[in-house]
């Protein structure tokens, strides 16, 4: 609603209004912002920035709206906007108030937190944390399932370690340990419940023509070789392919952050003029598993997206020499809307 008000008053989208006033002075480039069907930027969500650009905005607030000796935001407004305004409570009641960052009060589109902090919240644990008492900002870009635990890491470890305004001395040993630990972090792929499904041989190299469906998918194609599955999806007479590994992740460059949903059209976003690639390439890591002899699940994680993993379920059935498939998201029961059949000679 606030974004719509700005657009009505100024005659510009929120994106276009802020670009010369905030984004350009901070040197922020390569961002985009979702718009609704009326062409209004979604004020509460959908703005994509690099981690360092989020940090710039946090630093702007910490500097009371001043950047390169120019006052971009009113100092009085920042003090007002980051102060306690509304009492709030965590409805779950699982965490005591003194340990709960969602029970410290609300500001103007920002939250109060422990250690006299102010927090800008994004989806799935995207945070900009301001710690005025430490003259510090902390930025998270993440896909967090428990955001309070994410914040606890800062409160329990990082903030107590800030004991001086001086830079930390060089510590090559600790740095090497950190790099080694970082290199060893992995997300486990799904594991098959059955080692081999007879359908793998039946469907490999074959195409299923689908009935009309909500996903606008004309057909799907499966190919299995050397513990790798290639899933081809045909939409608008164009085929995109995702490669998935068995027991390991295979990576593919794609233009969509969904296995089923069609790519968004360019008009659905406001895009920085310096953002040369209108539909940026997204790196997708995929793995497949047979959960039973008839059911294939393909799980994909979209690198640099905050929406987590997506799993589609492909259920195969054979009757009178005809193999059919029903495809849908794992989270949606019934999987209606995407079904197809393949005869013995179909290619």
C-alpha positions, 0 to 999 in steps of 0.5 A: 500500500505504501508503494502504491501511495508513492507511485500515485503521489510521484507518478513514478514506481517506488523503484524509479523514485528511489533509484536516483535518490538511494540506489545510484548514490550508494553505487547499487547496481544489478537489482530488480524488484517485482511488480504486481499486475498494476505495475506497482512494485511490491513494497513488502517483498521482491527487491533483490540486492547483492549482500554488499548492497544490503550492507551499504543500506545498513551503513547508510542508516548507521551514518544517520542518512549521510553518504559521501558527505551528502545527506540522502535521508533525514537524520531526524526521520532515521532516529524516529523510524528506528525507535520503539513504536509498537509492542509486539509478541511472538504468538508461538510463545516458545521463546522467553521475551528476553531471548526473543528478537520478535518481542522487542518492539516494532519501528517503521517497517523495521523491528527492534531486537536484542542488544539494542539492535534494529533489524530489516527483515526479508524472506527466509532470513535475509537480514540487515542488523544494526548494532549502534552500540557497537557501531556495527552492521551484520547482513545475512543472505540465507534460506533459514528455517529457524530465523531465531537460531540464525539471530542467536549466532550473532547475539551469542558469538559475534556481538560479545567478540566485538570488544574494541574499535580497532581492527583485528590482528591478522590470524592466518591459522584461524582464517585457514581453519575457517576456509577448510570448514567452509569448503567442507559444508554440504547439503545432503541430496535425497537418497533413493528408497529403491536402487533400481526402478524398471520404469527408468529403462522404460521411460529413458529417452522418451517424451510424454505429451501432457494434457492441458495444465496450469504449468503450461507444460506441453511435454516432458522428457526423461533420460537416464545415464551413468546415475544421472537423469536429464529432465526436459520440459517443453513449454511454448515449443522451447525445451529447457533441461535440468540435470539431476544426480543420483546421490549427488547434486548436478548443476545446470544453468537455467533461466527460471527459479522453478521446475514447474512454473514458467519463467516470468516475463520481463515486464513483471520486474523493474530492472536496473538499466545497468542490469544487462541480463534481463533474465539472469542465469540461475545456477540450479543443483538437482538430485533425483531419488526413487521413493518407490518403484513407481515414483520418481522425485527430483529435488532442485535447489536454486543457488542465490534464491531464498525460496529453498528447495523444490521437489516435483513428484513423477508417478508412473503407471503402465496399463495395456502397454501404455505408460502414463505419468502424473507430475506435480509439486511434492507439497501439493496433494493430488498433483492435478493438472499435469498428466501425460501418456506415452505409448510403446513407440512414442519418442 
